[in-house]
C-alpha cells in the first residue's frame, strides 16, 4: 500500500476506462528557475559504494499480511486468501513457535508505523456501522479515528497517516492518529500546460510534503512531461529529467530512479543529481519497489515470479551510505521491511494472494 502502488493503480484505471482526473480549480502557479541550494537541504547522497547482501530464510510460517512486534510477539501474520482468511491471525515467537491464534476483523488495509509502535487499519464503526479507520498500539487496545471509505495509504510521520478521500480527486489529507484530527495538506494546482484530449495528469508527493512531481501521460500511456511543484512557494520549478518512474522516499525529499544500469538520486530541494552507482544489466524493467519505513533503504527486483520461481535478482540500496548490493536468485522479491530493517518479507506472485516467507537480511 505504498504511494507508488496507488499512482500505478490510478494510471491503469484511467487508461482502462478512458477517465482522466480533473483537478480542483486553483490560481495558475508560475514556473521559476532554480535559485540555488536551499539551506535546509539534506547532504547529497554518497556514491560509488558496492556492498554485499544476504537473505537467510527463517522457519516462521507467515501469510501476506505481516506485523512485527504485535502484543510482544516477534511477528504476527494472516493469509490473504481465501475470502475471510485475513481475519484469522497467529503470533510467532522469535524461534518460529506459534504463540496464539486470534480473530481480528479489519478491513481496507493495514499499515504499521515506521517505528513499529502502532498500526492503522480499516474497520466498522461500532456506532454508525459505517467503514472507518482505527489505530492500535502494538501492545494496546484499538481506537476509532473517524469514518473513511479509503484506507490510509502511507505514514507521513510518526503520528499522521495519509488519506486520499474518494470524493476529492487528487486532494491529500493528513489524519492524526493521536486524536483523529484531520487536515488538508495538498490540493493539486493547475497543470503547467493545457491538457490535450485523452491526456492523464497525476501528482506524486514527496515524503516531507514540500514537493510534488507532476506527470502527464497521453492516451497511449506514454509519459509526455514531468514537472516539479514547490508546494510551500506554490510554483513550478525547473527540474532535470527524473526518468520515467522516480521512486520517492517516504521520508524527506529524495527521489531515486534507474537510468539504464545507473542508479541516480536527487534531493528535490536543490535538484543536484548524484549517481549512486551501477548495477548489472537486465533486459526487463525493475519491479516491486519497497522502501524501509525510515526512508534509508530501497529495494527492487528483476524478473517475473510465480509459485515455483523467485526473481532473477534483487537490488538493495542504502541511500544514506551510498551503497548498492545485488542478490542473485533469491526466494522472492522484498515486499516489506521490518521497522528495524533487520528482517524482510519475501514474496512470490501466485494466482490469488502472494506466497511469502520471512528472511533475515544482512546488508554491508
C-alpha positions as CSV (number, residue, x, y, z in Angstrom):
1,X,0.0,0.0,0.0
2,X,2.6,2.4,-0.8
3,X,2.3,5.6,-2.8
4,X,3.8,4.0,-5.9
5,X,1.1,1.3,-6.0
6,X,-1.6,4.0,-5.8
7,X,-0.2,6.0,-8.6
8,X,0.2,2.9,-10.8
9,X,-3.3,1.8,-10.0
10,X,-4.8,5.2,-10.8
11,X,-2.9,5.2,-14.1
12,X,-4.1,1.8,-15.0
13,X,-7.7,2.5,-14.1
14,X,-7.7,5.8,-16.1
15,X,-6.2,4.1,-19.2
16,X,-8.6,1.2,-18.9
17,X,-11.8,3.3,-18.6
18,X,-10.7,6.4,-20.5
19,X,-11.5,8.6,-17.5
20,X,-8.8,11.2,-16.7
21,X,-8.6,13.2,-13.4
22,X,-9.8,16.8,-13.4
23,X,-8.1,18.8,-10.7
24,X,-9.7,21.3,-8.4
25,X,-9.6,24.8,-9.9
26,X,-7.0,27.0,-8.4
27,X,-4.8,30.0,-9.4
28,X,-2.2,29.2,-12.0
29,X,1.2,29.0,-10.4
30,X,4.3,30.4,-12.2
31,X,7.3,28.5,-13.4
32,X,10.6,29.6,-11.9
33,X,14.2,28.8,-12.4
34,X,16.3,27.1,-9.7
35,X,17.6,29.5,-7.1
36,X,20.5,27.6,-5.8
37,X,20.9,25.3,-2.8
38,X,18.2,25.6,-0.1
39,X,19.9,25.8,3.4
40,X,17.5,23.1,4.7
41,X,18.5,20.6,2.1
42,X,20.0,17.3,3.4
43,X,23.6,16.5,2.3
44,X,24.0,15.0,-1.1
45,X,23.6,11.2,-1.3
46,X,27.1,9.5,-1.3
47,X,28.1,7.5,-4.3
48,X,30.3,4.7,-5.5
49,X,29.9,2.1,-2.8
50,X,29.3,-1.6,-3.6
51,X,28.2,-3.8,-0.7
52,X,27.0,-7.3,-0.1
53,X,23.6,-8.5,1.0
54,X,22.4,-12.0,2.1
55,X,18.9,-13.2,2.6
56,X,18.5,-16.0,5.1
57,X,15.1,-17.7,5.2
58,X,13.6,-18.2,8.6
59,X,11.3,-21.1,9.7
60,X,8.4,-18.8,10.6
61,X,5.2,-19.5,8.7
62,X,3.7,-16.2,7.5
63,X,1.0,-15.1,5.2
64,X,0.8,-12.0,3.0
65,X,-0.2,-9.7,6.0
66,X,2.6,-9.2,8.5
67,X,3.0,-7.1,11.6
68,X,6.2,-7.0,13.6
69,X,6.0,-7.0,17.5
70,X,2.3,-7.3,17.9
71,X,1.4,-8.0,21.6
72,X,5.1,-8.6,22.3
73,X,5.4,-11.4,19.8
74,X,8.2,-11.5,17.2
75,X,5.8,-11.4,14.3
76,X,2.1,-11.7,13.7
77,X,0.5,-12.7,10.4
78,X,-2.5,-13.7,8.4
79,X,-3.2,-15.2,5.0
80,X,-4.7,-13.1,2.2
81,X,-6.7,-15.9,0.7
82,X,-9.3,-17.5,0.7
83,X,-12.1,-14.9,1.5
84,X,-12.0,-14.1,5.2
85,X,-8.6,-15.6,5.8
86,X,-7.2,-12.1,6.6
87,X,-9.3,-12.1,9.8
88,X,-7.5,-15.2,11.2
89,X,-4.2,-14.2,12.8
90,X,-1.5,-16.0,14.6
91,X,1.6,-14.8,16.6
92,X,5.0,-16.3,16.4
93,X,8.0,-16.3,18.8
94,X,11.5,-15.4,17.6
95,X,12.2,-19.1,17.0
96,X,9.1,-19.6,14.9
97,X,7.0,-21.2,17.6
98,X,3.3,-20.4,17.3
99,X,2.2,-18.5,20.5
100,X,-1.5,-18.0,19.9
101,X,-4.3,-17.5,17.4
102,X,-7.0,-14.9,17.4
103,X,-9.6,-13.2,15.2
104,X,-9.1,-9.6,14.0
105,X,-11.9,-8.2,11.8
106,X,-10.1,-5.4,10.0
107,X,-10.8,-4.1,6.5
108,X,-9.5,-1.9,3.7
109,X,-5.8,-2.2,4.6
110,X,-3.3,-2.3,7.4
111,X,-0.2,-0.2,7.8
112,X,2.5,-0.5,10.5
113,X,4.1,2.8,11.6
114,X,7.8,3.3,10.6
115,X,8.9,2.9,14.2
116,X,6.8,-0.2,14.6
117,X,4.8,1.1,17.6
118,X,1.3,1.1,16.1
119,X,-0.8,0.2,13.1
120,X,-3.7,1.9,11.3
121,X,-6.3,-0.1,9.5
122,X,-10.0,-0.1,8.4
123,X,-12.9,-1.5,10.3
124,X,-16.6,-1.0,11.1
125,X,-17.5,2.0,13.3
126,X,-19.5,0.3,16.2
127,X,-21.8,3.4,16.5
128,X,-22.7,4.2,12.9
129,X,-22.0,0.8,11.3
130,X,-20.0,2.6,8.5
131,X,-16.5,2.0,7.4
132,X,-13.8,3.9,9.3
133,X,-10.2,4.0,10.3
134,X,-8.8,2.6,13.6
135,X,-5.4,2.8,15.3
136,X,-3.9,0.4,17.8
137,X,-0.6,0.3,19.7
138,X,1.3,-2.9,19.3
139,X,0.6,-3.6,23.0
140,X,-2.6,-1.8,23.5
141,X,-6.3,-1.6,22.5
142,X,-7.7,-0.1,19.3
143,X,-9.1,3.4,19.0
144,X,-11.6,4.7,16.4
145,X,-10.2,7.6,14.4
146,X,-13.0,8.6,12.0
147,X,-15.1,7.5,9.1
148,X,-13.4,6.8,5.8
149,X,-14.2,4.9,2.6
150,X,-10.5,4.7,1.7
151,X,-7.6,3.0,3.6
152,X,-4.6,5.0,4.8
153,X,-2.1,5.0,2.0
154,X,1.1,5.7,4.0
155,X,2.6,7.3,7.1
156,X,3.5,10.9,6.8
157,X,5.4,11.0,10.1
158,X,5.4,9.2,13.4
159,X,1.8,10.2,14.2
160,X,0.0,11.1,10.9
161,X,-1.2,9.0,8.0
162,X,-2.1,9.9,4.5
163,X,-5.7,9.6,3.4
164,X,-7.0,10.2,-0.2
165,X,-10.7,10.9,0.0
166,X,-12.8,9.2,-2.7
167,X,-14.8,12.4,-3.4
168,X,-11.8,14.8,-3.6
169,X,-9.7,13.6,-6.5
170,X,-6.0,14.5,-6.0
171,X,-6.5,16.1,-2.6
172,X,-4.4,14.7,0.2
173,X,-5.5,14.7,3.9
174,X,-3.4,14.0,6.9
175,X,-5.1,12.1,9.8
176,X,-3.5,12.5,13.2
177,X,-3.6,9.1,15.0
178,X,-3.3,10.7,18.4
179,X,-6.8,12.2,18.4
180,X,-8.3,11.9,14.9
181,X,-7.7,15.5,13.8
182,X,-7.7,15.8,10.0
183,X,-6.3,18.5,7.8
184,X,-5.7,19.0,4.1
185,X,-2.0,19.0,3.2
186,X,-2.2,19.1,-0.6
187,X,-4.6,20.5,-3.2
188,X,-3.5,19.9,-6.8
189,X,-2.6,23.2,-8.6
190,X,-3.5,24.0,-12.2
191,X,-1.4,21.9,-14.6
192,X,1.7,23.7,-16.1
193,X,0.3,23.3,-19.6
194,X,-3.1,22.7,-21.3
195,X,-4.2,19.1,-21.4
196,X,-4.9,17.5,-24.7
197,X,-7.8,15.2,-25.2
198,X,-7.1,11.8,-23.6
199,X,-4.1,13.0,-21.5
200,X,-4.0,12.0,-17.9
201,X,-2.3,14.1,-15.1
202,X,-1.0,12.9,-11.8
203,X,0.9,14.5,-8.9
204,X,3.1,12.5,-6.6
205,X,4.0,14.0,-3.2
206,X,7.5,13.8,-1.6
207,X,7.7,12.4,1.9
208,X,8.1,15.8,3.5
209,X,5.1,17.1,1.6
210,X,7.1,20.1,0.3
211,X,7.3,18.9,-3.3
212,X,5.0,17.3,-5.9
213,X,6.1,15.7,-9.1
214,X,3.6,16.4,-11.9
215,X,3.4,13.7,-14.6
216,X,1.3,13.7,-17.8
217,X,0.6,10.6,-19.9
218,X,-1.0,10.6,-23.3
219,X,-3.9,8.3,-24.2
220,X,-1.4,5.6,-25.2
221,X,0.3,5.6,-21.8
222,X,3.4,7.5,-22.9
223,X,4.9,9.9,-20.4
224,X,4.8,13.4,-22.1
225,X,6.0,15.7,-19.5
226,X,7.3,15.9,-16.0
227,X,7.4,19.0,-13.8
228,X,8.3,19.8,-10.2
229,X,6.0,21.8,-8.0
230,X,7.1,23.6,-4.8
231,X,4.1,23.2,-2.5
232,X,5.2,25.8,0.0
233,X,6.0,28.5,-2.6
234,X,3.1,27.4,-4.8
235,X,5.1,27.5,-8.0
236,X,6.6,25.1,-10.6
237,X,10.4,25.0,-10.7
238,X,12.7,23.7,-13.4
239,X,13.9,20.2,-12.8
240,X,16.2,17.8,-14.6
241,X,14.7,14.7,-16.1
242,X,13.9,12.2,-13.4
243,X,13.3,9.2,-15.7
244,X,10.0,7.5,-16.4
245,X,9.5,6.2,-12.9
246,X,11.1,8.1,-10.0
247,X,10.8,6.5,-6.6
248,X,10.1,9.0,-3.8
249,X,11.3,8.2,-0.4
250,X,8.6,8.0,2.4
251,X,10.7,10.4,4.4
252,X,12.3,13.7,3.2
253,X,12.5,14.9,-0.4
254,X,14.7,12.2,-2.0
255,X,13.9,10.8,-5.5
256,X,15.7,7.7,-6.7
257,X,15.5,6.2,-10.2
258,X,17.2,3.8,-12.6
259,X,18.8,5.2,-15.8
260,X,19.9,2.2,-17.7
261,X,22.3,0.5,-15.3
262,X,23.0,3.6,-13.2
263,X,21.1,4.3,-10.0
264,X,20.6,8.0,-9.7
265,X,19.3,10.1,-6.8
266,X,18.3,13.7,-6.2
267,X,17.1,15.8,-3.3
268,X,14.2,17.8,-4.8
269,X,15.1,20.9,-2.8
270,X,18.4,21.5,-4.7
271,X,17.9,19.3,-7.8
272,X,21.5,18.0,-7.8
273,X,21.7,14.6,-9.5
274,X,24.0,12.1,-8.0
275,X,24.9,8.7,-9.5
276,X,25.0,6.3,-6.5
277,X,26.5,3.5,-8.6
278,X,25.8,0.9,-11.3
279,X,24.1,-2.4,-11.3
280,X,24.3,-5.5,-13.6
281,X,22.4,-5.0,-16.8
282,X,18.9,-6.6,-17.2
283,X,16.6,-7.0,-20.1
284,X,13.4,-6.3,-18.1
285,X,12.2,-3.3,-16.1
286,X,12.5,-3.1,-12.3
287,X,9.6,-4.4,-10.3
288,X,8.3,-4.4,-6.7
289,X,10.0,-1.2,-5.3
290,X,9.9,-1.3,-1.5
291,X,11.2,1.4,0.9
292,X,12.0,0.8,4.5
293,X,9.8,2.9,6.8
294,X,12.7,5.3,7.7
295,X,13.5,6.0,4.0
296,X,17.0,4.7,4.3
297,X,16.8,1.5,2.3
298,X,15.0,0.8,-1.0
299,X,14.9,-2.4,-3.0
300,X,13.6,-3.6,-6.3
301,X,13.8,-6.8,-8.3
302,X,14.1,-8.1,-11.9
303,X,12.2,-11.0,-13.4
304,X,8.7,-12.4,-13.1
305,X,7.8,-14.7,-10.1
306,X,5.3,-17.5,-9.7
307,X,4.7,-20.2,-7.1
308,X,7.8,-22.1,-8.1
309,X,10.2,-19.4,-9.2
310,X,11.7,-16.3,-7.5
311,X,13.0,-13.2,-9.2
312,X,16.2,-13.2,-11.2
313,X,17.8,-10.6,-8.9
314,X,17.0,-8.3,-6.0
315,X,18.8,-4.9,-5.7
316,X,19.2,-3.2,-2.3
317,X,20.3,0.4,-1.9
318,X,21.3,2.2,1.2
319,X,20.8,5.9,0.3
320,X,22.5,7.2,3.5
321,X,25.7,5.3,2.8
322,X,25.5,5.3,-1.0
323,X,25.9,1.5,-1.1
324,X,24.4,-0.9,-3.6
325,X,24.2,-4.7,-3.3
326,X,22.6,-7.3,-5.5
327,X,21.3,-10.7,-4.5
328,X,21.1,-13.3,-7.3
329,X,18.2,-15.7,-7.4
330,X,16.6,-15.0,-4.0
331,X,13.5,-16.9,-3.0
332,X,11.3,-13.9,-3.6
333,X,11.2,-10.1,-4.0
334,X,11.3,-7.9,-1.0
335,X,7.7,-7.0,-0.1
336,X,8.1,-5.4,3.3
337,X,10.8,-4.3,5.7
338,X,10.7,-4.7,9.4
339,X,10.8,-1.4,11.4
340,X,14.4,-2.2,12.5
341,X,15.3,-3.1,8.9
342,X,16.9,-6.4,10.1
343,X,14.2,-8.6,8.5
344,X,12.2,-8.6,5.3
345,X,9.1,-10.3,4.0
346,X,9.8,-12.0,0.7
347,X,7.0,-12.6,-1.8
348,X,6.2,-14.5,-5.0
349,X,3.2,-13.9,-7.1
350,X,0.5,-16.5,-7.2
351,X,-3.0,-16.8,-8.7
352,X,-4.7,-15.4,-5.6
353,X,-2.5,-13.8,-2.8
354,X,1.3,-13.6,-2.7
355,X,3.2,-16.5,-1.3
356,X,5.5,-15.2,1.4
357,X,8.5,-16.1,3.6
358,X,10.3,-14.3,6.4
359,X,14.0,-13.7,6.0
360,X,16.9,-12.1,7.9
361,X,18.8,-9.6,5.8
362,X,22.5,-8.8,6.3
363,X,23.5,-5.8,4.2
364,X,27.0,-4.5,4.4
